[in-house]
Amino acid sequence: MDQNQEICVVMVPFITQGHLNQLIHLSRLISAYNLPVHFVCAPTHTRQAKLRVHGWDPLSASNIHFHEFPIPSFPNHAPDPNATIRFPNHLMPSFKSIMHLREPFLELITNLSTKTKRIVIVHDYLMSSIVQDFVSVPNAEVYMFQSCSAFTAFWFHWEETQTLKLDDETESLKAKVPTLEGCFSNEFLELLESEDESFKRISSGTLYDASKVFEEKYLELLKHDEVTSGTTKNWAIGPFNPVTVSDHTNSSIEWIKLFKWLDKQEPNSVVYVSFGTTVTFTDEEVKEIATGLEESGHKFIWVVREADKADIFDGDDERRVELPEGYEERVESSGVGVVVRGWAPQLEILKHPSTGGFLSHCGWNSCMEGITMGVPIATWPMHSDQPRNATLIKEVIGTGIYAREWGCRDEKVAAWMVSEAVRRLMASEEGRVARKNAAELGVAVRRSVEEGGVMRKELDEFVDHITRQ
């Protein structure tokens, strides 16, 4: 039997969009080595992952097998635009419900263990407790996937231990790294702590959606026991997202119209605005953003949507984000901008030559997609790892500017802040430098996935490791 056919990989993603997206992309990368991949999730979230993935068709990969296990029903709360912190705490009931995947997961790997030489489990950090029973399966081994940047992961770990002496450059950067204040709800921090203890007991190594092209230093720092208090083996196999994307893969009227407009614009003239799937704004904030974009004097594409509920297919009582009266028609008829409601083809937009900037919440998927496509980012972090991702973008790799610094998060959103940030990104010397850096880094990152590139070598090494004799 071919060695690769003696190995199967089991993916266990967390259920928010950013986490689902990463591990379904990773499934594509690993399945390309003729390894069967088993993707374990609840039915609703599996459907979500398939529907929203960009750059390839998950149904076309014959060796990716989706296992949909039911979980107990959960309240499908709407996001609260008036919450004191922006962390999506309305999703917590679903986070608790997926803990019931532990038993069906064990049943699945127990069954698989009789048909394969080795089971390789890749689990999201936040699913560590779900996979912990793998120890009862003799031919199974487990690897933790860290969904944030290596930079962010390092600072999370270092703050817990503070035993590793920092070099002068890292020590000077420490003052610019935001605190965790306001990043998470207390309820979610309890979940983080419980999962942290689980993974330290079980993990054989860590995978990162990161690139040695720009994060090698922090990946090396994460190998120190003084930092992680656990395994020191890691692999940086990002970007997970495709680096080449076919044009206009969706034939919907809205997408065709969007790209016809984008095709008419000058190179690097359009700012793409999206705040991800977990951010919700008040009506007043939406109006200020709308006004600021219109007054910036630059062309824009703005994705206007409510934050995800835990079940995105339950549209009952869903709040429609209201823009100023006549706004959409006015910006469209004047040629100033395009408003996209719902899901947007982000990878295609970012790779388009007319796109010259990205106003972003700095979720790690969006950061990696922006970096990969060589687009500078105006950072507006909202919660979780986003403030530290913003620091990486601005202070470490120099491919962006601060649109709104984390220390100013409690200030009232005003139109002038938005227009000023867009102008700085698109038409200032600061923005020009960031654009140049972003373009150069984008080339290097895209090359890294090619044969002989640093990402391809990391991925090859991981596959060689899990398929060892």
Secondary structure as a PSIPRED ss2 file (coil, helix, strand):
# PSIPRED VFORMAT (PSIPRED V4.0)

   1 M C   1.000  0.000  0.000
   2 D C   1.000  0.000  0.000
   3 Q H   0.000  1.000  0.000
   4 N H   0.000  1.000  0.000
   5 Q H   0.000  1.000  0.000
   6 E H   0.000  1.000  0.000
   7 I E   0.000  0.000  1.000
   8 C E   0.000  0.000  1.000
   9 V E   0.000  0.000  1.000
  10 V E   0.000  0.000  1.000
  11 M E   0.000  0.000  1.000
  12 V E   0.000  0.000  1.000
  13 P C   1.000  0.000  0.000
  14 F C   1.000  0.000  0.000
  15 I C   1.000  0.000  0.000
  16 T C   1.000  0.000  0.000
  17 Q H   0.000  1.000  0.000
  18 G H   0.000  1.000  0.000
  19 H H   0.000  1.000  0.000
  20 L H   0.000  1.000  0.000
  21 N H   0.000  1.000  0.000
  22 Q H   0.000  1.000  0.000
  23 L H   0.000  1.000  0.000
  24 I H   0.000  1.000  0.000
  25 H H   0.000  1.000  0.000
  26 L H   0.000  1.000  0.000
  27 S H   0.000  1.000  0.000
  28 R H   0.000  1.000  0.000
  29 L H   0.000  1.000  0.000
  30 I H   0.000  1.000  0.000
  31 S H   0.000  1.000  0.000
  32 A C   1.000  0.000  0.000
  33 Y C   1.000  0.000  0.000
  34 N C   1.000  0.000  0.000
  35 L C   1.000  0.000  0.000
  36 P C   1.000  0.000  0.000
  37 V E   0.000  0.000  1.000
  38 H E   0.000  0.000  1.000
  39 F E   0.000  0.000  1.000
  40 V E   0.000  0.000  1.000
  41 C E   0.000  0.000  1.000
  42 A C   1.000  0.000  0.000
  43 P H   0.000  1.000  0.000
  44 T H   0.000  1.000  0.000
  45 H H   0.000  1.000  0.000
  46 T H   0.000  1.000  0.000
  47 R H   0.000  1.000  0.000
  48 Q H   0.000  1.000  0.000
  49 A H   0.000  1.000  0.000
  50 K H   0.000  1.000  0.000
  51 L H   0.000  1.000  0.000
  52 R H   0.000  1.000  0.000
  53 V C   1.000  0.000  0.000
  54 H C   1.000  0.000  0.000
  55 G C   1.000  0.000  0.000
  56 W C   1.000  0.000  0.000
  57 D C   1.000  0.000  0.000
  58 P H   0.000  1.000  0.000
  59 L H   0.000  1.000  0.000
  60 S H   0.000  1.000  0.000
  61 A C   1.000  0.000  0.000
  62 S C   1.000  0.000  0.000
  63 N C   1.000  0.000  0.000
  64 I E   0.000  0.000  1.000
  65 H E   0.000  0.000  1.000
  66 F E   0.000  0.000  1.000
  67 H E   0.000  0.000  1.000
  68 E E   0.000  0.000  1.000
  69 F C   1.000  0.000  0.000
  70 P C   1.000  0.000  0.000
  71 I C   1.000  0.000  0.000
  72 P C   1.000  0.000  0.000
  73 S C   1.000  0.000  0.000
  74 F C   1.000  0.000  0.000
  75 P C   1.000  0.000  0.000
  76 N C   1.000  0.000  0.000
  77 H C   1.000  0.000  0.000
  78 A C   1.000  0.000  0.000
  79 P C   1.000  0.000  0.000
  80 D C   1.000  0.000  0.000
  81 P C   1.000  0.000  0.000
  82 N C   1.000  0.000  0.000
  83 A C   1.000  0.000  0.000
  84 T C   1.000  0.000  0.000
  85 I C   1.000  0.000  0.000
  86 R C   1.000  0.000  0.000
  87 F C   1.000  0.000  0.000
  88 P C   1.000  0.000  0.000
  89 N H   0.000  1.000  0.000
  90 H H   0.000  1.000  0.000
  91 L H   0.000  1.000  0.000
  92 M H   0.000  1.000  0.000
  93 P H   0.000  1.000  0.000
  94 S H   0.000  1.000  0.000
  95 F H   0.000  1.000  0.000
  96 K H   0.000  1.000  0.000
  97 S H   0.000  1.000  0.000
  98 I H   0.000  1.000  0.000
  99 M H   0.000  1.000  0.000
 100 H H   0.000  1.000  0.000
 101 L H   0.000  1.000  0.000
 102 R H   0.000  1.000  0.000
 103 E H   0.000  1.000  0.000
 104 P H   0.000  1.000  0.000
 105 F H   0.000  1.000  0.000
 106 L H   0.000  1.000  0.000
 107 E H   0.000  1.000  0.000
 108 L H   0.000  1.000  0.000
 109 I H   0.000  1.000  0.000
 110 T H   0.000  1.000  0.000
 111 N H   0.000  1.000  0.000
 112 L H   0.000  1.000  0.000
 113 S H   0.000  1.000  0.000
 114 T C   1.000  0.000  0.000
 115 K C   1.000  0.000  0.000
 116 T C   1.000  0.000  0.000
 117 K C   1.000  0.000  0.000
 118 R E   0.000  0.000  1.000
 119 I E   0.000  0.000  1.000
 120 V E   0.000  0.000  1.000
 121 I E   0.000  0.000  1.000
 122 V E   0.000  0.000  1.000
 123 H E   0.000  0.000  1.000
 124 D E   0.000  0.000  1.000
 125 Y H   0.000  1.000  0.000
 126 L H   0.000  1.000  0.000
 127 M H   0.000  1.000  0.000
 128 S H   0.000  1.000  0.000
 129 S H   0.000  1.000  0.000
 130 I H   0.000  1.000  0.000
 131 V H   0.000  1.000  0.000
 132 Q H   0.000  1.000  0.000
 133 D H   0.000  1.000  0.000
 134 F H   0.000  1.000  0.000
 135 V H   0.000  1.000  0.000
 136 S H   0.000  1.000  0.000
 137 V C   1.000  0.000  0.000
 138 P C   1.000  0.000  0.000
 139 N C   1.000  0.000  0.000
 140 A E   0.000  0.000  1.000
 141 E E   0.000  0.000  1.000
 142 V E   0.000  0.000  1.000
 143 Y E   0.000  0.000  1.000
 144 M E   0.000  0.000  1.000
 145 F E   0.000  0.000  1.000
 146 Q E   0.000  0.000  1.000
 147 S C   1.000  0.000  0.000
 148 C C   1.000  0.000  0.000
 149 S C   1.000  0.000  0.000
 150 A H   0.000  1.000  0.000
 151 F H   0.000  1.000  0.000
 152 T H   0.000  1.000  0.000
 153 A H   0.000  1.000  0.000
 154 F H   0.000  1.000  0.000
 155 W H   0.000  1.000  0.000
 156 F H   0.000  1.000  0.000
 157 H H   0.000  1.000  0.000
 158 W H   0.000  1.000  0.000
 159 E H   0.000  1.000  0.000
 160 E H   0.000  1.000  0.000
 161 T H   0.000  1.000  0.000
 162 Q C   1.000  0.000  0.000
 163 T C   1.000  0.000  0.000
 164 L C   1.000  0.000  0.000
 165 K C   1.000  0.000  0.000
 166 L C   1.000  0.000  0.000
 167 D C   1.000  0.000  0.000
 168 D H   0.000  1.000  0.000
 169 E H   0.000  1.000  0.000
 170 T H   0.000  1.000  0.000
 171 E H   0.000  1.000  0.000
 172 S H   0.000  1.000  0.000
 173 L H   0.000  1.000  0.000
 174 K H   0.000  1.000  0.000
 175 A C   1.000  0.000  0.000
 176 K C   1.000  0.000  0.000
 177 V C   1.000  0.000  0.000
 178 P C   1.000  0.000  0.000
 179 T C   1.000  0.000  0.000
 180 L C   1.000  0.000  0.000
 181 E C   1.000  0.000  0.000
 182 G C   1.000  0.000  0.000
 183 C C   1.000  0.000  0.000
 184 F C   1.000  0.000  0.000
 185 S C   1.000  0.000  0.000
 186 N H   0.000  1.000  0.000
 187 E H   0.000  1.000  0.000
 188 F H   0.000  1.000  0.000
 189 L H   0.000  1.000  0.000
 190 E H   0.000  1.000  0.000
 191 L H   0.000  1.000  0.000
 192 L H   0.000  1.000  0.000
 193 E H   0.000  1.000  0.000
 194 S H   0.000  1.000  0.000
 195 E H   0.000  1.000  0.000
 196 D H   0.000  1.000  0.000
 197 E H   0.000  1.000  0.000
 198 S H   0.000  1.000  0.000
 199 F H   0.000  1.000  0.000
 200 K H   0.000  1.000  0.000
 201 R H   0.000  1.000  0.000
 202 I H   0.000  1.000  0.000
 203 S C   1.000  0.000  0.000
 204 S C   1.000  0.000  0.000
 205 G C   1.000  0.000  0.000
 206 T E   0.000  0.000  1.000
 207 L E   0.000  0.000  1.000
 208 Y E   0.000  0.000  1.000
 209 D C   1.000  0.000  0.000
 210 A C   1.000  0.000  0.000
 211 S C   1.000  0.000  0.000
 212 K H   0.000  1.000  0.000
 213 V H   0.000  1.000  0.000
 214 F H   0.000  1.000  0.000
 215 E H   0.000  1.000  0.000
 216 E H   0.000  1.000  0.000
 217 K H   0.000  1.000  0.000
 218 Y H   0.000  1.000  0.000
 219 L H   0.000  1.000  0.000
 220 E H   0.000  1.000  0.000
 221 L H   0.000  1.000  0.000
 222 L C   1.000  0.000  0.000
 223 K C   1.000  0.000  0.000
 224 H C   1.000  0.000  0.000
 225 D H   0.000  1.000  0.000
 226 E H   0.000  1.000  0.000
 227 V H   0.000  1.000  0.000
 228 T H   0.000  1.000  0.000
 229 S C   1.000  0.000  0.000
 230 G C   1.000  0.000  0.000
 231 T C   1.000  0.000  0.000
 232 T C   1.000  0.000  0.000
 233 K C   1.000  0.000  0.000
 234 N E   0.000  0.000  1.000
 235 W E   0.000  0.000  1.000
 236 A E   0.000  0.000  1.000
 237 I C   1.000  0.000  0.000
 238 G C   1.000  0.000  0.000
 239 P C   1.000  0.000  0.000
 240 F C   1.000  0.000  0.000
 241 N C   1.000  0.000  0.000
 242 P C   1.000  0.000  0.000
 243 V C   1.000  0.000  0.000
 244 T C   1.000  0.000  0.000
 245 V C   1.000  0.000  0.000
 246 S C   1.000  0.000  0.000
 247 D C   1.000  0.000  0.000
 248 H C   1.000  0.000  0.000
 249 T C   1.000  0.000  0.000
 250 N C   1.000  0.000  0.000
 251 S C   1.000  0.000  0.000
 252 S C   1.000  0.000  0.000
 253 I H   0.000  1.000  0.000
 254 E H   0.000  1.000  0.000
 255 W H   0.000  1.000  0.000
 256 I H   0.000  1.000  0.000
 257 K H   0.000  1.000  0.000
 258 L H   0.000  1.000  0.000
 259 F H   0.000  1.000  0.000
 260 K H   0.000  1.000  0.000
 261 W H   0.000  1.000  0.000
 262 L H   0.000  1.000  0.000
 263 D H   0.000  1.000  0.000
 264 K C   1.000  0.000  0.000
 265 Q C   1.000  0.000  0.000
 266 E C   1.000  0.000  0.000
 267 P C   1.000  0.000  0.000
 268 N C   1.000  0.000  0.000
 269 S C   1.000  0.000  0.000
 270 V E   0.000  0.000  1.000
 271 V E   0.000  0.000  1.000
 272 Y E   0.000  0.000  1.000
 273 V E   0.000  0.000  1.000
 274 S E   0.000  0.000  1.000
 275 F C   1.000  0.000  0.000
 276 G C   1.000  0.000  0.000
 277 T C   1.000  0.000  0.000
 278 T C   1.000  0.000  0.000
 279 V C   1.000  0.000  0.000
 280 T C   1.000  0.000  0.000
 281 F C   1.000  0.000  0.000
 282 T C   1.000  0.000  0.000
 283 D H   0.000  1.000  0.000
 284 E H   0.000  1.000  0.000
 285 E H   0.000  1.000  0.000
 286 V H   0.000  1.000  0.000
 287 K H   0.000  1.000  0.000
 288 E H   0.000  1.000  0.000
 289 I H   0.000  1.000  0.000
 290 A H   0.000  1.000  0.000
 291 T H   0.000  1.000  0.000
 292 G H   0.000  1.000  0.000
 293 L H   0.000  1.000  0.000
 294 E H   0.000  1.000  0.000
 295 E H   0.000  1.000  0.000
 296 S C   1.000  0.000  0.000
 297 G C   1.000  0.000  0.000
 298 H C   1.000  0.000  0.000
 299 K E   0.000  0.000  1.000
 300 F E   0.000  0.000  1.000
 301 I E   0.000  0.000  1.000
 302 W E   0.000  0.000  1.000
 303 V E   0.000  0.000  1.000
 304 V E   0.000  0.000  1.000
 305 R C   1.000  0.000  0.000
 306 E C   1.000  0.000  0.000
 307 A C   1.000  0.000  0.000
 308 D C   1.000  0.000  0.000
 309 K C   1.000  0.000  0.000
 310 A C   1.000  0.000  0.000
 311 D C   1.000  0.000  0.000
 312 I C   1.000  0.000  0.000
 313 F C   1.000  0.000  0.000
 314 D C   1.000  0.000  0.000
 315 G C   1.000  0.000  0.000
 316 D C   1.000  0.000  0.000
 317 D C   1.000  0.000  0.000
 318 E C   1.000  0.000  0.000
 319 R C   1.000  0.000  0.000
 320 R C   1.000  0.000  0.000
 321 V C   1.000  0.000  0.000
 322 E C   1.000  0.000  0.000
 323 L C   1.000  0.000  0.000
 324 P C   1.000  0.000  0.000
 325 E C   1.000  0.000  0.000
 326 G C   1.000  0.000  0.000
 327 Y H   0.000  1.000  0.000
 328 E H   0.000  1.000  0.000
 329 E H   0.000  1.000  0.000
 330 R H   0.000  1.000  0.000
 331 V H   0.000  1.000  0.000
 332 E H   0.000  1.000  0.000
 333 S H   0.000  1.000  0.000
 334 S H   0.000  1.000  0.000
 335 G C   1.000  0.000  0.000
 336 V C   1.000  0.000  0.000
 337 G E   0.000  0.000  1.000
 338 V E   0.000  0.000  1.000
 339 V E   0.000  0.000  1.000
 340 V E   0.000  0.000  1.000
 341 R E   0.000  0.000  1.000
 342 G C   1.000  0.000  0.000
 343 W C   1.000  0.000  0.000
 344 A C   1.000  0.000  0.000
 345 P C   1.000  0.000  0.000
 346 Q H   0.000  1.000  0.000
 347 L H   0.000  1.000  0.000
 348 E H   0.000  1.000  0.000
 349 I H   0.000  1.000  0.000
 350 L H   0.000  1.000  0.000
 351 K H   0.000  1.000  0.000
 352 H C   1.000  0.000  0.000
 353 P C   1.000  0.000  0.000
 354 S C   1.000  0.000  0.000
 355 T E   0.000  0.000  1.000
 356 G E   0.000  0.000  1.000
 357 G E   0.000  0.000  1.000
 358 F E   0.000  0.000  1.000
 359 L E   0.000  0.000  1.000
 360 S E   0.000  0.000  1.000
 361 H C   1.000  0.000  0.000
 362 C C   1.000  0.000  0.000
 363 G C   1.000  0.000  0.000
 364 W H   0.000  1.000  0.000
 365 N H   0.000  1.000  0.000
 366 S H   0.000  1.000  0.000
 367 C H   0.000  1.000  0.000
 368 M H   0.000  1.000  0.000
 369 E H   0.000  1.000  0.000
 370 G H   0.000  1.000  0.000
 371 I H   0.000  1.000  0.000
 372 T H   0.000  1.000  0.000
 373 M C   1.000  0.000  0.000
 374 G C   1.000  0.000  0.000
 375 V C   1.000  0.000  0.000
 376 P C   1.000  0.000  0.000
 377 I E   0.000  0.000  1.000
 378 A E   0.000  0.000  1.000
 379 T E   0.000  0.000  1.000
 380 W C   1.000  0.000  0.000
 381 P C   1.000  0.000  0.000
 382 M C   1.000  0.000  0.000
 383 H C   1.000  0.000  0.000
 384 S C   1.000  0.000  0.000
 385 D C   1.000  0.000  0.000
 386 Q H   0.000  1.000  0.000
 387 P H   0.000  1.000  0.000
 388 R H   0.000  1.000  0.000
 389 N H   0.000  1.000  0.000
 390 A H   0.000  1.000  0.000
 391 T H   0.000  1.000  0.000
 392 L H   0.000  1.000  0.000
 393 I H   0.000  1.000  0.000
 394 K H   0.000  1.000  0.000
 395 E H   0.000  1.000  0.000
 396 V H   0.000  1.000  0.000
 397 I C   1.000  0.000  0.000
 398 G C   1.000  0.000  0.000
 399 T C   1.000  0.000  0.000
 400 G E   0.000  0.000  1.000
 401 I E   0.000  0.000  1.000
 402 Y E   0.000  0.000  1.000
 403 A C   1.000  0.000  0.000
 404 R C   1.000  0.000  0.000
 405 E C   1.000  0.000  0.000
 406 W H   0.000  1.000  0.000
 407 G H   0.000  1.000  0.000
 408 C H   0.000  1.000  0.000
 409 R C   1.000  0.000  0.000
 410 D C   1.000  0.000  0.000
 411 E C   1.000  0.000  0.000
 412 K C   1.000  0.000  0.000
 413 V C   1.000  0.000  0.000
 414 A C   1.000  0.000  0.000
 415 A H   0.000  1.000  0.000
 416 W H   0.000  1.000  0.000
 417 M H   0.000  1.000  0.000
 418 V H   0.000  1.000  0.000
 419 S H   0.000  1.000  0.000
 420 E H   0.000  1.000  0.000
 421 A H   0.000  1.000  0.000
 422 V H   0.000  1.000  0.000
 423 R H   0.000  1.000  0.000
 424 R H   0.000  1.000  0.000
 425 L H   0.000  1.000  0.000
 426 M H   0.000  1.000  0.000
 427 A H   0.000  1.000  0.000
 428 S C   1.000  0.000  0.000
 429 E H   0.000  1.000  0.000
 430 E H   0.000  1.000  0.000
 431 G H   0.000  1.000  0.000
 432 R H   0.000  1.000  0.000
 433 V H   0.000  1.000  0.000
 434 A H   0.000  1.000  0.000
 435 R H   0.000  1.000  0.000
 436 K H   0.000  1.000  0.000
 437 N H   0.000  1.000  0.000
 438 A H   0.000  1.000  0.000
 439 A H   0.000  1.000  0.000
 440 E H   0.000  1.000  0.000
 441 L H   0.000  1.000  0.000
 442 G H   0.000  1.000  0.000
 443 V H   0.000  1.000  0.000
 444 A H   0.000  1.000  0.000
 445 V H   0.000  1.000  0.000
 446 R H   0.000  1.000  0.000
 447 R H   0.000  1.000  0.000
 448 S H   0.000  1.000  0.000
 449 V C   1.000  0.000  0.000
 450 E C   1.000  0.000  0.000
 451 E C   1.000  0.000  0.000
 452 G C   1.000  0.000  0.000
 453 G C   1.000  0.000  0.000
 454 V H   0.000  1.000  0.000
 455 M H   0.000  1.000  0.000
 456 R H   0.000  1.000  0.000
 457 K H   0.000  1.000  0.000
 458 E H   0.000  1.000  0.000
 459 L H   0.000  1.000  0.000
 460 D H   0.000  1.000  0.000
 461 E H   0.000  1.000  0.000
 462 F H   0.000  1.000  0.000
 463 V H   0.000  1.000  0.000
 464 D H   0.000  1.000  0.000
 465 H H   0.000  1.000  0.000
 466 I H   0.000  1.000  0.000
 467 T C   1.000  0.000  0.000
 468 R C   1.000  0.000  0.000
 469 Q C   1.000  0.000  0.000
